Amino acid sequence: MVTDDGPGITEPDRERVWDRFVRLDDARSRASGGSGLGLAITRELALAHGGTATVVERAPGSGAEFVIRLPLA
């Protein structure tokens, strides 16, 4: 589990955030905020190992919580 203290992720964007090249903040550019590939790669790796990657609902404005679950060997 990873949490942050940003603005959070709204319900409509919770699935879209895992797509390649997605940046939810229009003010961020590749020069100042990455390429939008990190979460897409994370989910693909979790799925490749039989796991899941999800965004958990939190109170508005209290950040985002990402949960990665992998099966035991």
Long-range contacts (C-beta under 8 A, 24 or more apart in sequence): 1-65, 1-66, 1-67, 1-68, 2-65, 2-66, 2-68, 3-58, 3-63, 3-64, 3-65, 3-66, 4-63, 4-64, 5-62, 5-63, 6-63, 6-64, 7-61, 7-63, 8-58, 8-59, 8-60, 8-61, 8-62, 8-63, 8-64, 9-55, 9-64, 11-57, 14-55, 14-57, 17-55, 18-43, 18-53, 39-66, 42-66, 42-68, 46-70
